[in-house]
Amino acid sequence: MSSRLLDREFLDFLLHDWLDIGEVLAQPRFAAHGRETVDAVIDLSEEVARDMFLPHFKEGDAEEPRFGPDGVQIHPQVAAALGEYARLGFFSAGFPEHLGGLGLPFLAASASFAWFAAANIATSSYAMLTVANARLIASFGSPAQVEAFARPQIEGRWFGTMCLSEPQAGSDLGAVRTRAEFHGEAGLGRRYRLTGSKMWISGGEHDAADNIVHLVLAKVAREDGSLPDGTGGLSLFIVPRVLPDGSRNEIAVAGLNHKMGYRAIPNCLLAFGEQEGAAGWLVGEEGQGLRQMFMMMNEARISVGLGAAAIACRGFGHALGYAQERLQGRVQGSGSTGTVPIIAHADVRRMLLAQKSYAEGALALCLFAARLVDEEHDPESAALLALLTPVVKTFSSEFGLEANALAMQVHGGYGYTRDFDVEQLYRDNRLNPIHEGTTGIQALDLLGRKLLRGGEGAAVLTARIAATARNARWLPELAAMGDALSAAWHAIEAALDVLRTMPQEQALARARRFSMHSGTALSDGYGWILR
């Protein structure tokens, strides 16, 4: 197994030269940190990813979680890696100091996470879900809930999940039928009893942590016992595996889903409250669950895109190394009679260049979104982030997967054998166009909600692109790129004008294609839209 993960020189270029993380660090809340801190964190991330996450990349895939008398058991190296991740403070890196965190920008924490995702996307997913879970509770929970449920996750002692989907309710969360019934109020807030099932829950049960904190979407029963229709009736509940008094909550694993990728993290069907009901505490107010959960969902969408980009970058590194070393054939018309490395063949170079464009463009787009998270106090940046989040998730997962397919193709017959990493990287990345909202759902969000209805984000993006194209024309070597950027974006705007004239059903039928073209324009010009 090769140790190729990410191109550190390229990552440093993105952080320091393009995204100018120094400007982010100049914000008062990040005043304790400088470039030295960021570089040290990235150095340590690379080291720990190679030493603790990469070694069980294949073993975790081959020896997937199993369900036994003592519950769900995972590969022991997964728990060891996450224990080291916690000991070194990676869970807490992006949280403010008053919550026990290091107080790093989201951009720095995301660049750190990319190393772990590249090394082992399945093991890193425990951390991604836990961090997003803790951030939601820290944002919307009461002080008592933050202390009881967020802090142990920030410390890496407990892990977290998000419980949205049900067997009958995937993308349509209005169809959720998990029931919550009021059961009194105490120090942790309003307590409810939950009954129902949740499907596709990554990290839903395992033996790597003392406790697992589930964030569960459910509907509060009316006085007549009925449940409200639609998403407006959804509320959010903190439902821990182990209750504050040390007793086991009423949560059972009804089954494990056996996936083609991400196999080192269990994917569970969970049953809540098969007897009296699982105890859970309401976050905020009733009926606010989906609005609250969108914070975790949007963070997860950026993280899924980042993971897809990291897997694609690792696959490209493998393909490039193989193409430089593998001797095969002769270059026709060159006059040479000797066997050459396959990188000498034009079609192999075409595939490598496509991979590099997809993978590095996706990584750049994801880190650009991470920088916008650090600027959410600015209305324009917040609007741009809302617009780009579905693009970040969709482009990275779809074209990252295509990059991994090309990596297999470069390897030829060896590419689809388990002796080489690229086939597992492809299987892992194949889940990402489905994770956290399918490509089609993200496209409907972009076109239907963000663009056809108008919004500030599109105007902000158009203005930035126009300004960048103008600036590019001052340098002869960039003038053609500026013209190409303007032409590409004018084509996107023209397509959008046509879509606005169509009946909604016809326009939305073209959402996926529009989303792909938008993502391609933005990622191909990733250096253009910020400066």
Secondary structure, DSSP 8 states (H G I E B T S, - for coil): -------HHHHHIIIIIIS-HHHHHTSGGGTT--HHHHHHHHHHHHHHIIIIISTTHHHHHHS--EEETTEEE--HHHHHHHHHHHHTTTTTTTS-GGGT-----HHHHHHHHHHHHHH-HHHHHHHHHHHHHHHHHHHHS-HHHIIIIIHHHHTTSSEEEEE--BTTBSS-GGG---EEEEEEEETTEEEEEEEEEEEEEET-S-SSSS-EEEEEEEEE--TTS----SGGGEEEEEEESB-TTS-B-SEEEEEE---SS-TTS-EEEEEE-SSS-EEEEE-SSTT-HHHHHHHHHHHHHHHHHHHHHHHHHHHHHHHHHHHHH-B----TTS---S--BGGGSHHHHHHHHHHHHHHHHHHHHHHHHHHHHTTTTSHHHHHHHHHHHHHHHHHHHHHHHHHHHHHHHHHGGGGGSTTSTHHHHHHHHHTTTTTTS-HHHHHHIIIIIIITT--HHHHHHHHHHHHHHHHHTTSHHHHHHHHHHHHHHHHHHHHHHHHHTS-HHHHHTTHHHHHHHHHHHHHHTTTTS--
